[in-house]
Amino acid sequence: MALSPLVSTQWLAEKLASPDIVVVNAWLPPVGKPNAEPEYRDGHIPGAIFFDVNAISDTTSDLPHMLPPAHVFSSMMRRLGIGDGQTIVVYDGVGLYSAARVWWMFRAMGVEQVFVLDGGLPKWREEGHPIEDMPPPPRGERHFTARLNNGLVANLDKVAQALTSGAQVLDARSRGRFAGTDPEPRAGLRSGHMPGALNLPFTELLDDGRMKPADELASAFDAASLDRSRPVITTCGSGVTAAILSLALAVTGHDKAPVYDGSWTEWGGRDDTPIATGEA
């Protein structure tokens, strides 16, 4: 099995002072609350770099927080003081939400030494590890080389081809949204799912903000009729919780599950894409 993409709070506490470790606080406001304040200002892991998923995105796209071009990502990381050769540990204030998206973004840009802090800030606080509420000292720019790994990114055409060929597409949205019985949180989107897609709500992979053990994750994938020996594309509402599926797959040894970046916001927002309703 490949090296786990998760690290524990104890591991990070022991490594926090290492100059090769860079801690990243992922942030994305909840859907419907675009003006929510980042928890970073109230307290964060010492030295953590604030990473705004909405700001570090393709600003030319009409879709939310799409992956930016590699040269743009490189420039943004240099300005944040993140460079080649560092070990990146990503966390968020929920426990496990936007951190998975940022983990996937770094991987899609060719970074291999990137991990997610299991349990995130809540577990870190609960265990009494240090917190600071002041911005860290400015970091000097570092050289960052981004090389887009197309094998980890799926677009609409790739997803449509996968569905036509019988390849696996796994949807992280709730069962009601997948079935089309619950409305989408974003206005203007049709309800339902991609014909042939499988459904595994991301919440079923988590326990109190932490990833479930690998054997329980494997059981959840089996229950969703997913064959982990075959390629799979993950999807969700806007490419965020899909990354939780890809992260969980990596925990079970399947570390090459691309995320459909546009996800349902793109697919359900068009009038030329097929939609099915009902359970998978």
C-alpha positions as CSV (number, residue, x, y, z in Angstrom):
1,M,0.0,0.0,0.0
2,A,1.2,3.5,-0.8
3,L,2.2,5.8,2.1
4,S,-0.9,7.1,3.8
5,P,-2.0,10.7,2.8
6,L,-3.0,11.3,6.5
7,V,-0.8,12.4,9.4
8,S,-1.7,12.5,13.0
9,T,-1.8,15.5,15.3
10,Q,0.9,13.9,17.4
11,W,3.1,13.5,14.4
12,L,2.7,17.1,13.4
13,A,3.3,18.3,17.0
14,E,6.6,16.5,17.0
15,K,7.6,17.9,13.6
16,L,6.2,21.4,13.8
17,A,9.6,23.1,14.3
18,S,11.2,21.3,11.4
19,P,12.3,23.8,8.6
20,D,11.2,21.3,6.0
21,I,7.6,21.2,7.2
22,V,5.1,23.8,6.0
23,V,1.6,23.8,7.5
24,V,-1.3,25.1,5.4
25,N,-4.7,26.2,6.8
26,A,-7.2,25.5,4.0
27,W,-10.3,27.8,3.9
28,L,-13.5,27.7,2.0
29,P,-16.7,29.4,3.2
30,P,-19.7,27.1,3.4
31,V,-22.1,27.1,0.5
32,G,-24.7,29.8,1.1
33,K,-22.4,31.7,3.5
34,P,-19.9,33.5,1.2
35,N,-19.2,36.2,3.8
36,A,-18.3,33.8,6.6
37,E,-15.1,34.7,8.4
38,P,-12.1,32.4,8.3
39,E,-11.3,30.7,11.7
40,Y,-7.6,31.5,11.0
41,R,-8.1,35.0,12.6
42,D,-9.3,33.5,15.8
43,G,-6.6,30.8,16.1
44,H,-4.4,28.6,13.9
45,I,-1.6,26.2,14.2
46,P,1.6,28.2,14.8
47,G,3.3,29.2,11.5
48,A,0.4,28.0,9.4
49,I,-0.1,29.6,6.0
50,F,-3.6,30.8,5.1
51,F,-4.8,29.2,1.9
52,D,-8.0,30.7,0.5
53,V,-9.4,28.1,-2.0
54,N,-11.6,30.7,-3.7
55,A,-8.7,33.2,-4.1
56,I,-6.3,30.5,-5.4
57,S,-8.4,29.5,-8.3
58,D,-9.0,30.2,-12.0
59,T,-10.5,33.6,-11.9
60,T,-11.4,33.5,-15.6
61,S,-13.9,30.7,-15.0
62,D,-17.6,31.1,-14.3
63,L,-17.4,28.0,-12.2
64,P,-16.5,28.2,-8.5
65,H,-12.9,27.7,-7.3
66,M,-11.7,25.9,-10.4
67,L,-8.0,24.8,-10.4
68,P,-5.9,27.6,-11.7
69,P,-3.3,27.2,-14.5
70,A,0.0,25.7,-13.4
71,H,2.0,29.0,-13.9
72,V,-0.6,30.9,-11.8
73,F,-0.5,28.3,-9.0
74,S,3.3,28.5,-9.0
75,S,3.3,32.2,-8.7
76,M,0.8,32.1,-5.8
77,M,2.7,29.5,-3.9
78,R,5.9,31.4,-4.3
79,R,4.3,34.5,-2.8
80,L,3.0,32.4,0.1
81,G,6.5,31.1,0.7
82,I,5.8,27.5,-0.2
83,G,8.6,26.0,-2.2
84,D,9.9,22.8,-3.8
85,G,11.2,20.1,-1.6
86,Q,9.0,20.9,1.4
87,T,6.6,18.5,3.1
88,I,3.2,20.2,3.1
89,V,0.6,19.4,5.8
90,V,-2.9,20.7,5.1
91,Y,-5.7,21.1,7.7
92,D,-8.9,23.0,8.1
93,G,-11.1,24.3,10.9
94,V,-13.9,21.7,10.4
95,G,-11.8,18.6,10.8
96,L,-11.9,17.3,7.2
97,Y,-13.4,19.4,4.5
98,S,-11.5,21.9,2.4
99,A,-8.2,20.4,3.5
100,A,-8.9,17.5,1.1
101,R,-9.5,19.9,-1.8
102,V,-6.1,21.6,-1.1
103,W,-4.4,18.3,-0.8
104,W,-5.7,17.4,-4.2
105,M,-4.7,20.7,-5.7
106,F,-1.1,20.3,-4.6
107,R,-1.1,16.7,-6.0
108,A,-2.6,17.9,-9.2
109,M,0.2,20.3,-9.5
110,G,2.8,17.6,-9.1
111,V,3.6,17.8,-5.4
112,E,4.1,14.3,-3.9
113,Q,5.0,15.2,-0.3
114,V,1.6,16.6,0.7
115,F,-0.6,15.2,3.6
116,V,-3.8,16.0,5.4
117,L,-3.9,16.5,9.2
118,D,-6.5,13.9,10.3
119,G,-9.0,15.6,12.6
120,G,-7.8,19.1,11.6
121,L,-7.9,22.1,14.0
122,P,-10.7,20.6,16.2
123,K,-8.5,17.6,17.2
124,W,-5.4,19.8,17.5
125,R,-7.2,22.1,19.9
126,E,-8.8,19.2,21.8
127,E,-5.4,17.7,22.5
128,G,-4.1,21.0,23.9
129,H,-1.5,21.7,21.2
130,P,-0.4,25.3,20.7
131,I,-2.5,27.9,18.9
132,E,-1.7,31.4,17.8
133,D,-3.9,34.2,16.6
134,M,-1.3,36.4,15.0
135,P,-0.1,36.1,11.4
136,P,3.2,34.3,11.1
137,P,6.3,36.3,10.2
138,P,6.5,37.1,6.5
139,R,8.1,34.3,4.5
140,G,10.5,35.0,1.7
141,E,9.5,33.9,-1.7
142,R,10.6,30.3,-2.6
143,H,10.9,28.6,-5.9
144,F,7.8,26.5,-6.6
145,T,7.5,24.3,-9.7
146,A,4.0,23.3,-10.7
147,R,3.6,20.6,-13.3
148,L,-0.1,19.7,-14.0
149,N,-0.8,16.0,-13.5
150,N,-3.6,15.5,-16.0
151,G,-4.2,12.1,-14.6
152,L,-5.6,13.6,-11.4
153,V,-7.9,16.1,-13.1
154,A,-11.1,15.3,-14.9
155,N,-13.1,17.7,-17.1
156,L,-16.6,17.4,-18.5
157,D,-15.5,15.6,-21.7
158,K,-13.4,13.0,-19.7
159,V,-16.4,12.3,-17.4
160,A,-18.8,12.0,-20.3
161,Q,-16.5,9.6,-22.0
162,A,-16.1,7.6,-18.8
163,L,-19.8,7.3,-18.3
164,T,-20.3,6.2,-21.9
165,S,-17.6,3.5,-21.7
166,G,-18.9,2.1,-18.4
167,A,-16.0,3.5,-16.3
168,Q,-16.7,4.4,-12.7
169,V,-17.8,7.8,-11.5
170,L,-18.4,8.2,-7.8
171,D,-20.6,11.1,-6.5
172,A,-19.9,12.4,-3.0
173,R,-23.2,14.3,-2.7
174,S,-26.0,13.3,-0.3
175,R,-28.4,10.6,-1.3
176,G,-31.3,13.0,-1.7
177,R,-29.4,15.3,-4.0
178,F,-28.1,12.4,-6.0
179,A,-31.6,11.0,-6.4
180,G,-33.0,14.4,-7.3
181,T,-35.4,14.5,-4.4
182,D,-33.5,17.3,-2.5
183,P,-32.8,20.6,-4.1
184,E,-29.3,21.7,-5.0
185,P,-27.8,24.4,-2.7
186,R,-26.7,26.4,-5.7
187,A,-29.4,28.2,-7.6
188,G,-30.0,27.3,-11.3
189,L,-28.9,23.7,-11.2
190,R,-31.0,20.7,-12.2
191,S,-31.5,17.9,-9.7
192,G,-30.3,14.3,-10.1
193,H,-27.1,12.6,-11.1
194,M,-25.0,11.6,-14.1
195,P,-26.5,8.4,-15.7
196,G,-24.4,5.4,-14.5
197,A,-22.7,7.2,-11.6
198,L,-22.4,5.6,-8.2
199,N,-23.2,7.4,-4.9
200,L,-21.3,7.5,-1.7
201,P,-22.0,10.6,0.5
202,F,-18.7,11.8,1.9
203,T,-20.1,12.0,5.3
204,E,-20.2,8.2,5.5
205,L,-16.4,8.2,5.3
206,L,-15.9,10.5,8.3
207,D,-16.3,10.1,12.1
208,D,-16.3,13.3,14.1
209,G,-14.2,15.2,11.6
210,R,-11.7,12.3,11.1
211,M,-11.3,9.8,8.4
212,K,-12.6,6.4,9.3
213,P,-10.1,3.5,9.5
214,A,-9.0,2.0,6.2
215,D,-11.0,-1.2,6.6
216,E,-14.2,0.7,7.2
217,L,-13.5,2.9,4.2
218,A,-13.0,-0.2,2.1
219,S,-16.3,-1.6,3.3
220,A,-18.1,1.7,2.4
221,F,-16.6,1.6,-1.1
222,D,-17.7,-2.0,-1.4
223,A,-21.2,-1.2,-0.3
224,A,-21.4,1.6,-3.0
225,S,-20.5,-1.1,-5.6
226,L,-17.2,0.5,-6.4
227,D,-14.4,-1.7,-7.7
228,R,-11.3,-0.2,-6.3
229,S,-9.1,-2.2,-8.7
230,R,-10.5,-0.2,-11.6
231,P,-10.2,3.5,-12.4
232,V,-12.6,5.9,-10.8
233,I,-13.4,9.6,-11.1
234,T,-14.8,11.4,-8.1
235,T,-17.4,14.2,-8.3
236,C,-19.6,16.2,-6.0
237,G,-21.2,19.7,-6.0
238,S,-18.2,21.8,-6.9
239,G,-15.1,19.6,-6.6
240,V,-14.5,19.9,-2.9
241,T,-16.0,16.9,-1.2
242,A,-15.1,14.8,-4.2
243,A,-11.6,15.3,-3.0
244,I,-12.6,13.6,0.3
245,L,-13.5,10.6,-1.7
246,S,-10.2,10.7,-3.5
247,L,-8.4,11.1,-0.2
248,A,-10.2,8.1,1.3
249,L,-9.4,6.0,-1.8
250,A,-5.7,6.9,-1.3
251,V,-6.0,5.8,2.3
252,T,-7.1,2.4,1.0
253,G,-4.3,2.3,-1.5
254,H,-6.0,3.7,-4.6
255,D,-4.1,7.0,-4.9
256,K,-4.9,7.9,-8.5
257,A,-8.6,8.9,-8.4
258,P,-9.0,12.1,-10.4
259,V,-11.5,14.8,-9.3
260,Y,-14.0,16.2,-11.7
261,D,-13.2,19.9,-11.1
262,G,-16.5,21.4,-12.4
263,S,-18.6,18.6,-10.8
264,W,-22.4,19.1,-10.5
265,T,-22.1,22.9,-10.7
266,E,-21.0,22.4,-14.3
267,W,-22.9,19.3,-15.3
268,G,-26.2,20.2,-13.6
269,G,-25.9,23.8,-14.8
270,R,-25.9,22.9,-18.5
271,D,-28.9,21.9,-20.7
272,D,-27.0,19.6,-22.9
273,T,-25.8,17.0,-20.3
274,P,-27.9,13.9,-19.5
275,I,-29.4,13.6,-16.0
276,A,-30.9,10.6,-14.2
277,T,-33.0,10.6,-11.0
278,G,-33.6,8.0,-8.4
279,E,-31.2,5.9,-6.4
280,A,-28.0,4.5,-7.8
